[in-house]
Amino acid sequence: MSDGDMIRVFYGAVAIITGGASGIGRGFGEALAARGCEVVLADRQIDLAEEVAAGINATGGQATAVEVDVVRHEDVVRVVEQTVERCGRLDYMFNNAGIVIFGEASEYEIQDWDRSIDVNLRGVIHGVDAAYRVMIEQGFGHIINTGSIAGLMPWPMEIGYSTTKHAVVGLTNSLRAEAAHAGVRVSALCPGLIQTPILDGGKYGKWIREYPKDEVRKYMESVRPLPIDKFVQLALKQIARNKAIIVLPMMYRIFWRLHRMSPLLGIAIARMLFQTMRKQLKKFESTR
């Protein structure tokens, strides 16, 4: 098998990253480009994506920004087709775009459920549908779907997020079993708390109730989210090893293991987390 018929890790490879303008997506774009990978930053925030791409190119990397809304299947198909036409290959598809809607299930409107499903699940499906066909034909490739620790165990106050991320993990595991015969790798990336804009809602997510952003940020920082650069460095090592489910930081593997050993214990831990968060949110309400 020639180098042209196999995946490149990571030098000389081509990667598409949805949600590539900020957070984990931006982190992957910058880190992959530094390793000699050509990256396509696909994002609704085209101005920000272009700024990130310009920074990568200015330091000797190769990056292109493309405006994409993952909810639109045709957008995702277009960026995949254009990338393959221009580069002649697609080594990595990072289906990373996602949103979080924070709040109790009783406070959700049906529109909150719809938006969560459209971006977090349908967006991943669109990326898989577009990239998998290409990768089967070329005989190699790696699809990385961003799930979450909330997709591996109960995670209250983010119920729409947890629902969709469980579905993403199920999709990824099933596709991994199917794709192996075609030489295509598939991995679920399941972060715990990472230092990204999503912690206080991000650009397109939200807190159902309004709380002082400064207080929310302080609280999120108090639980010590892993910096993006450290997360990306660790994740890329696991991706290069073709790990099926990548859980980072390490401490979240303990929670996952406990839940697998005893689902009832996992639910009990989630109940404790729910009560702790409710108390904290009541404190926020008193400061408004």
Rosetta blueprint (number, residue, H / E / L):
1 M L
2 S L
3 D H
4 G H
5 D H
6 M L
7 I L
8 R L
9 V L
10 F L
11 Y L
12 G L
13 A L
14 V E
15 A E
16 I E
17 I E
18 T E
19 G L
20 G L
21 A L
22 S L
23 G H
24 I H
25 G H
26 R H
27 G H
28 F H
29 G H
30 E H
31 A H
32 L H
33 A H
34 A H
35 R L
36 G L
37 C L
38 E E
39 V E
40 V E
41 L E
42 A E
43 D E
44 R L
45 Q L
46 I H
47 D H
48 L H
49 A H
50 E H
51 E H
52 V H
53 A H
54 A H
55 G H
56 I H
57 N H
58 A H
59 T L
60 G L
61 G L
62 Q E
63 A E
64 T E
65 A E
66 V E
67 E E
68 V L
69 D L
70 V L
71 V L
72 R L
73 H H
74 E H
75 D H
76 V H
77 V H
78 R H
79 V H
80 V H
81 E H
82 Q H
83 T H
84 V H
85 E H
86 R H
87 C H
88 G L
89 R L
90 L L
91 D L
92 Y E
93 M E
94 F E
95 N E
96 N L
97 A L
98 G L
99 I L
100 V L
101 I E
102 F E
103 G E
104 E L
105 A H
106 S H
107 E H
108 Y L
109 E L
110 I H
111 Q H
112 D H
113 W H
114 D H
115 R H
116 S H
117 I H
118 D H
119 V H
120 N H
121 L H
122 R H
123 G H
124 V H
125 I H
126 H H
127 G H
128 V H
129 D H
130 A H
131 A H
132 Y H
133 R H
134 V H
135 M H
136 I H
137 E H
138 Q H
139 G L
140 F L
141 G E
142 H E
143 I E
144 I E
145 N E
146 T E
147 G L
148 S L
149 I H
150 A H
151 G H
152 L L
153 M L
154 P L
155 W L
156 P L
157 M L
158 E E
159 I H
160 G H
161 Y H
162 S H
163 T H
164 T H
165 K H
166 H H
167 A H
168 V H
169 V H
170 G H
171 L H
172 T H
173 N H
174 S H
175 L H
176 R H
177 A H
178 E H
179 A H
180 A H
181 H H
182 A H
183 G L
184 V E
185 R E
186 V E
187 S E
188 A E
189 L E
190 C E
191 P E
192 G L
193 L L
194 I E
195 Q L
196 T L
197 P H
198 I H
199 L H
200 D H
201 G L
202 G L
203 K L
204 Y L
205 G L
206 K E
207 W E
208 I L
209 R L
210 E L
211 Y L
212 P L
213 K H
214 D H
215 E H
216 V H
217 R H
218 K H
219 Y H
220 M H
221 E H
222 S H
223 V L
224 R L
225 P L
226 L E
227 P L
228 I H
229 D H
230 K H
231 F H
232 V H
233 Q H
234 L H
235 A H
236 L H
237 K H
238 Q H
239 I H
240 A H
241 R L
242 N L
243 K L
244 A L
245 I E
246 I E
247 V E
248 L E
249 P L
250 M L
251 M H
252 Y H
253 R H
254 I H
255 F H
256 W H
257 R H
258 L H
259 H H
260 R H
261 M H
262 S L
263 P H
264 L H
265 L H
266 G H
267 I H
268 A H
269 I H
270 A H
271 R H
272 M H
273 L H
274 F H
275 Q H
276 T H
277 M H
278 R H
279 K H
280 Q H
281 L H
282 K H
283 K H
284 F H
285 E H
286 S H
287 T L
288 R L
